[in-house]
Amino acid sequence: MSEWSVTAPQKLTFDGPVRDLRVRVVNGTVNVVGTEEDAARLEVSELTGPPLVVTRNGSTLTVTYEDLPWKGFLKWLGRKGRHRSTVISLAVPAGTRVEVGVVGAGAVVSGVRGPMVLRGVNGDTTLVGVSGPVRAETVSGNLEAQAVTGKLTFHSVSGDLTVVAGSGPSVRAETVSGSVIVDLDPGGPTDVGLTSVSGEIAIRLPHPADAEVEANTTSRVVSNAFEGLRVHGQWGTHKITGRLGAGTGRLRATTVSGSIALLRRPPREEEHLSAPGTGTGTSPKASSARTAPHPAGHSPVAPGENAVSGQDAAATGAPADGTTDKKVL
């Protein structure tokens, strides 16, 4: 095993295979990129407070603080965290298994095909082009997933989940007060299960869609843009139920006191009209922002939409042997 104590901005390169990456930081930013190279690289561009401890144990690379364990991570809210911050970037083989934990830090992970575990106290995370299964837990941190093709599971107290152009086989989300906004563009049957106590839920499906649908809320608005579904209930529980297409997919959405909107994606040929060279193209960032759905209480009525309202509607590699080589950089 090799260990480095990083006390200032520094670059490190790790030769040999890295199959597991574990990162835990407080404040600042973490960037992780999957590449087709065998070596892994770390750049610490900013560092305030205690040193980062970097260890290479076989095929496992860990970047963290000495006093920041993975176990009990979501309960770590010590005052000592106010005086530390770091900005780090990592490039790892795309198939690497990735674990990222952030307290007050933002994280961006892109191009990773391996399994991923995310934990955040109050830091926001963005995933781009991730194809492995993702399991995320936060207290108040938000998660945005763009063009994710693997299974996605999200648990949070008050954090929001936003999925843009998701095409994975399943999306599962549970929140207490966080909103859930899911824009799907699946290549096959998708199993979607969304639950919130008071958060709003918005789901956008392709047209034509293929799913058995059941969505309900106890006391707020439900809105629906699909003529093949039934909206019913005026007092108490309001529901959207029915089958779209052959019903091979499954959509279940439940919120106690939040609104639910079931929206319709434009046909693919309409999306292609905005491609570069047609005179109506936009940047990818602008396109993602424009195509994300909005919760029912804040979105315009789509063509064919019907709604029911409730009463309140409104740098070096590790040595080959098993010794520990500790360095201060």
C-alpha positions in Angstrom: 0.0 0.0 0.0 1.2 3.5 -0.8 0.0 6.6 1.0 0.4 10.3 0.3 -0.4 13.3 2.5 -1.4 16.1 0.2 -0.9 19.5 1.8 -0.9 21.8 -1.3 -2.1 21.7 -4.9 -0.5 18.7 -6.5 -0.9 16.2 -9.5 -0.5 12.5 -9.0 -0.5 9.7 -11.6 -1.2 6.1 -10.6 0.0 3.3 -12.9 -1.6 -0.1 -13.0 -5.3 -0.9 -12.9 -7.7 1.1 -10.7 -10.9 -0.8 -10.2 -12.3 1.0 -7.2 -12.4 4.7 -6.4 -13.5 6.1 -3.1 -13.7 9.9 -2.5 -14.9 11.7 0.6 -14.5 15.5 0.9 -15.9 18.5 2.7 -16.7 21.7 0.8 -15.4 22.5 -2.6 -15.8 20.5 -5.8 -15.2 16.9 -7.0 -14.9 16.0 -10.7 -14.7 12.4 -11.8 -14.3 11.4 -15.5 -14.2 7.9 -16.9 -11.6 7.4 -19.6 -10.4 4.5 -21.8 -6.9 4.8 -20.3 -5.5 2.2 -17.8 -3.8 4.8 -15.5 -5.7 7.0 -13.0 -4.8 10.6 -12.5 -5.6 13.0 -9.6 -5.2 16.8 -9.6 -5.7 18.8 -6.4 -6.1 22.4 -7.6 -7.2 24.0 -4.4 -6.8 22.9 -0.8 -7.7 24.7 2.5 -7.5 23.1 5.9 -6.1 19.7 6.9 -4.3 17.6 4.3 -6.0 15.1 2.0 -5.0 11.5 2.6 -4.5 9.6 -0.7 -4.0 5.8 -0.5 -3.4 3.2 -3.2 -4.1 -0.3 -1.9 -4.0 -2.8 -4.7 -6.6 -1.7 -7.3 -8.4 0.6 -4.8 -7.7 4.4 -4.8 -9.0 6.5 -1.9 -9.0 10.2 -1.5 -10.3 11.6 1.8 -9.6 13.2 5.1 -8.2 11.2 8.0 -11.2 12.0 10.2 -13.9 11.4 7.6 -15.0 7.7 7.5 -17.5 6.3 5.1 -19.4 4.6 7.9 -21.8 7.1 9.4 -20.9 9.6 6.7 -24.3 11.2 6.4 -24.2 12.2 10.1 -20.9 14.0 9.7 -21.7 17.7 10.4 -18.8 18.7 12.7 -17.8 22.4 13.1 -14.3 21.5 12.0 -15.6 21.1 8.5 -16.1 24.9 8.2 -12.4 25.4 7.9 -11.7 23.0 5.1 -12.3 23.0 1.3 -10.8 21.4 -1.7 -11.2 21.2 -5.5 -10.1 17.9 -7.0 -10.3 16.2 -10.4 -9.9 12.5 -11.1 -9.6 10.6 -14.3 -10.2 6.8 -13.9 -10.8 3.9 -16.2 -14.5 4.0 -17.3 -15.3 0.6 -15.7 -14.2 1.7 -12.2 -16.6 1.2 -9.3 -17.0 4.7 -7.9 -18.0 5.9 -4.4 -18.3 9.6 -3.8 -19.3 11.3 -0.5 -19.7 15.0 -0.2 -20.4 17.4 2.7 -21.2 20.8 1.4 -19.3 20.0 -1.8 -20.5 19.8 -5.4 -19.7 16.7 -7.5 -19.8 16.0 -11.2 -19.3 12.4 -12.5 -19.3 11.6 -16.2 -18.5 8.8 -18.6 -18.4 6.1 -15.9 -19.7 2.6 -16.7 -19.0 0.9 -13.3 -21.4 0.8 -10.4 -21.7 4.0 -8.4 -22.6 4.9 -4.8 -23.2 8.6 -3.9 -23.7 10.0 -0.5 -24.3 13.7 0.3 -25.2 15.7 3.3 -25.9 19.0 1.6 -23.9 18.9 -1.6 -25.4 18.7 -5.1 -24.3 16.1 -7.6 -24.5 15.9 -11.4 -24.2 12.8 -13.4 -23.6 12.9 -17.2 -23.5 9.9 -19.5 -23.3 7.3 -16.7 -24.2 3.8 -17.7 -23.7 1.7 -14.6 -26.2 1.3 -11.7 -26.4 4.3 -9.4 -27.5 4.4 -5.8 -27.6 7.8 -4.2 -28.5 8.9 -0.6 -28.6 12.5 0.6 -30.0 14.6 3.4 -30.6 17.8 1.5 -28.4 17.5 -1.5 -29.9 17.5 -5.0 -29.1 15.0 -7.8 -29.3 15.8 -11.5 -28.8 12.9 -13.9 -28.4 13.6 -17.6 -28.5 10.9 -20.2 -28.1 8.1 -17.6 -28.6 4.6 -19.0 -28.2 2.5 -15.9 -30.5 1.7 -13.0 -31.0 4.8 -10.7 -32.0 4.7 -7.1 -32.4 7.9 -5.0 -33.2 8.4 -1.3 -33.4 11.8 0.3 -35.0 13.8 3.0 -35.3 17.2 1.3 -33.1 16.9 -1.8 -34.5 17.1 -5.3 -34.0 14.6 -8.1 -33.9 15.7 -11.8 -33.5 13.2 -14.6 -33.0 14.5 -18.1 -33.3 12.1 -21.1 -33.0 9.0 -18.9 -33.0 5.7 -20.7 -32.2 3.2 -17.9 -34.3 0.1 -17.1 -35.5 1.5 -13.8 -35.8 4.8 -11.7 -36.6 4.6 -8.0 -36.9 7.7 -5.9 -38.1 8.3 -2.3 -38.1 11.7 -0.7 -39.8 13.4 2.2 -40.1 17.0 0.9 -37.9 16.9 -2.2 -39.3 17.3 -5.7 -38.9 14.6 -8.3 -38.7 15.5 -12.0 -38.1 12.7 -14.4 -37.8 13.0 -18.2 -37.6 9.6 -19.8 -36.4 8.5 -23.3 -36.2 4.8 -22.8 -35.1 2.3 -25.5 -37.2 -0.5 -23.9 -39.6 -1.2 -20.9 -38.8 1.0 -17.9 -39.8 0.4 -14.3 -40.4 3.7 -12.5 -41.4 4.0 -8.8 -41.5 7.5 -7.3 -42.7 8.4 -3.8 -42.8 11.7 -1.8 -44.6 12.9 1.2 -44.9 16.6 0.3 -42.7 17.0 -2.8 -44.1 17.5 -6.3 -43.6 14.9 -8.9 -43.4 15.4 -12.7 -42.8 12.6 -15.2 -42.4 13.1 -19.0 -42.8 10.1 -21.2 -42.2 9.6 -24.9 -45.2 9.6 -27.2 -46.2 6.9 -28.0 -45.4 5.5 -24.5 -45.5 1.9 -23.3 -46.4 1.5 -19.6 -49.0 0.6 -17.0 -49.6 3.8 -15.1 -50.9 4.5 -11.6 -50.2 7.9 -10.0 -52.0 9.4 -7.1 -52.0 12.3 -4.6 -54.1 12.9 -1.6 -54.9 16.6 -1.7 -53.2 18.4 -4.6 -53.4 18.7 -8.4 -53.0 15.9 -10.9 -52.5 16.7 -14.6 -52.2 14.3 -17.6 -51.2 14.8 -21.2 -52.2 11.3 -22.4 -55.6 10.7 -23.8 -55.4 7.0 -23.1 -55.3 7.5 -19.3 -58.1 8.2 -16.9 -58.0 11.1 -14.4 -60.5 10.7 -11.6 -61.3 11.9 -8.1 -62.5 15.4 -7.0 -62.3 15.3 -3.3 -59.6 13.3 -1.4 -57.4 11.2 -3.5 -56.8 12.1 -7.1 -55.5 9.5 -9.5 -54.2 8.9 -13.0 -54.6 5.3 -14.1 -54.5 3.2 -17.3 -52.3 1.5 -19.9 -50.2 3.2 -22.6 -49.3 1.0 -25.6 -48.8 -2.6 -24.7 -48.1 -1.8 -21.0 -44.8 -3.6 -20.8 -43.3 -0.8 -18.7 -44.5 0.2 -15.2 -45.0 3.7 -13.7 -46.0 4.2 -10.1 -46.0 7.7 -8.5 -47.4 8.7 -5.1 -47.3 11.9 -3.1 -49.3 12.7 -0.1 -49.6 16.5 -0.4 -47.7 17.3 -3.5 -48.9 17.7 -7.1 -48.4 15.2 -9.9 -48.0 15.9 -13.6 -47.7 13.3 -16.4 -46.3 15.1 -19.4 -45.6 14.0 -23.0 -42.3 14.3 -24.8 -42.4 15.7 -28.3 -42.1 13.1 -31.1 -38.5 12.4 -32.1 -38.8 14.0 -35.5 -39.8 17.3 -33.8 -36.6 17.1 -31.6 -34.5 16.6 -34.7 -35.7 19.9 -36.1 -33.5 21.6 -33.5 -30.4 19.8 -34.7 -27.4 22.0 -35.7 -27.6 23.3 -39.2 -31.3 23.8 -39.3 -31.2 27.3 -38.0 -32.9 26.5 -34.7 -30.2 24.6 -32.9 -29.3 25.4 -29.3 -26.4 24.5 -27.0 -26.7 21.2 -25.2 -26.9 23.0 -21.8 -29.8 25.2 -23.0 -31.5 22.2 -24.6 -31.3 20.2 -21.4 -32.7 23.1 -19.4 -35.5 23.6 -21.9 -36.6 19.9 -22.2 -36.7 19.1 -18.4 -40.3 18.9 -17.2 -41.7 21.0 -14.5 -44.0 20.1 -11.5 -47.7 20.3 -12.1 -48.3 23.5 -10.2 -45.8 25.4 -12.3 -46.1 24.1 -15.8 -48.2 25.3 -18.8 -51.0 23.1 -19.9 -49.8 20.7 -22.6 -51.9 19.8 -25.7 -54.5 17.2 -24.7 -53.9 17.7 -21.0 -56.6 17.2 -18.4 -56.4 17.9 -14.7 -58.2 17.5 -11.5 -57.6 19.9 -8.6 -57.9 19.4 -4.8 -59.5 21.9 -2.5 -56.3 23.9 -2.2 -55.3 23.9 -5.8 -53.2 26.8 -6.8 1.8 11.1 -9.0 3.6 7.8 -8.8 2.2 4.3 -8.7 2.2 2.0 -5.7 5.1 -0.3 -5.0 4.8 -3.9 -6.0 5.2 -5.3 -2.5 2.8 -5.0 0.4 4.8 -2.3 2.3 3.4 1.2 3.1 5.2 4.1 1.4 4.0 7.4 3.0 4.8 10.7 1.4 4.1 14.3 2.3 3.6 16.5 -0.8 
